[in-house]
Amino acid sequence: MKRGEMPGYERLRSEVVDRKLCTFCGACVSACLLRHLEWADEPLRREKKAACEECSLCYDACYVPKLQEEEGLLEEEVLGRKRRMEEEPLGIFSRILAAKSKDERILENAQDGGVVSTILKHLFEQKSIDGAIVAGMREGFWEPFPRVAKNFDDVIASARTKFGISPNLMLVRDAVLEEYLDSICIVGLPCHTRALRHMQHTKFELAPAISLTIGLFCRENYEYLPLRNYVEGVLGEGSIAEVRKFSVTEDAMLVFSDKTLSIPITEVKKWVPRHCLLCSDYTNELADISVGCDGSPDGFSTVIVRTERGKSVFAAIEAKGLVETKPADIAAIREIAERKRRKAVQTKKIYDLRSAGLSAEEIATRLGIELETVLHRLEKY
């Protein structure tokens, strides 16, 4: 190895970042013992450091190169067994239900049923956690960015869905070593949860501080800047700060402000990050508890309880009467999950064929799909 080379970081760049496979989870930043990694608009920005010459921690923390190798393995470690055929594509679970918080302050600030906030409030009150890593909002303009919530007020301030990249796991090291927290809940998307389970599998030094994972359902994420530019192009500069809530339906993204703006889904689809097109996990299959909205009545959240830890936590909030529950529409959830699975498989085939030199027209013919679909996916190739 030549002096000045950084084999771990350089592999991370060449195998993941430069190939546009990074999911922006932030795990690599927390893995760096000496904090040499920084987060920028591009996922990583580095100066060469002598300490990096014989270190591969950032590369080892990335789950992307290990996806196939760890397929099924992480599920067995987290949930105790492999899934059965009938559990596809939702993952292993013990219960699926709809739930709604009974806390008025939570409901006033909730995206749907306020279940995540209710769980976190309960855990703080019981001193089961002393912190939670969540997606907060930068500068009040709906731009997501990770934050460490240390009390219920912090949880409320971070409520509701934000669209955009939020590298939540970059704060694990700060939470433990700077904030002196030793029992943390991680709230995140499927990519965050998968990355965290990989870090636990590889015996990441700070992993014992993670006591619970709450995973959010994710059809797909959207890039923040195009969203903000669109909203302000219609409603005026700075108007995104007046937005109260975003919600996505099958046909449109709804932006609730003084008036409701409906953005056609065909426009919104242009803002899907590349890694989302390749992701097949809709219900956050490796979380302790998964929470979303599809499959539940308006004002309720869908809850999938998975692990023994998740069962214990949710049973406790039910026993205290903190939530109202109803049956969820499992068939509706399954249909969306299956659709995301098919889309991910199809996207990978499109990219593989493009890498093999086929034109968009040839790919469409080979796969028997619309040319428009191929062209849309290739925009992020």
Number of C-alpha atoms within 10 A of each C-alpha: 8 7 7 12 15 20 17 17 23 16 16 24 19 11 16 18 17 11 11 15 16 20 25 21 25 27 27 28 26 25 26 20 14 11 12 17 20 17 15 9 7 9 19 17 12 11 9 12 12 12 12 21 17 12 16 18 18 23 23 22 26 25 26 21 15 12 14 10 11 14 10 13 15 20 20 14 14 18 19 13 13 16 17 9 8 9 12 12 22 21 23 23 20 11 11 20 19 26 27 27 26 16 14 10 11 23 20 12 18 25 23 25 29 28 30 28 22 25 20 23 20 20 23 17 13 10 11 16 23 21 28 28 24 26 30 26 20 12 10 12 15 23 22 23 18 22 23 25 23 18 17 19 10 16 24 22 13 23 19 21 18 23 18 21 21 24 25 26 28 24 20 26 22 15 26 18 12 10 14 12 20 17 18 26 22 24 26 28 25 26 24 27 24 25 22 27 22 23 21 19 15 13 12 17 12 17 19 12 16 21 16 22 25 26 28 26 24 22 19 20 20 19 17 17 13 15 21 19 15 15 20 15 12 10 16 11 12 14 16 22 15 14 19 14 17 18 15 14 11 7 12 17 20 17 19 16 16 11 9 12 17 16 17 14 15 11 13 19 17 16 18 17 18 20 18 19 21 20 21 22 25 26 28 27 24 28 32 24 29 28 27 26 22 22 23 24 18 11 16 28 28 31 29 31 25 22 21 14 15 21 17 11 19 20 13 15 18 13 9 9 12 19 21 14 17 15 13 22 16 15 10 13 22 19 14 18 23 17 14 23 17 13 16 18 14 18 20 16 14 24 19 14 17 17 11 9 11 15 14 20 14 15 22 18 12 12 14 9 13 13 15 12 13 22 17 12 20 15 9 15 18
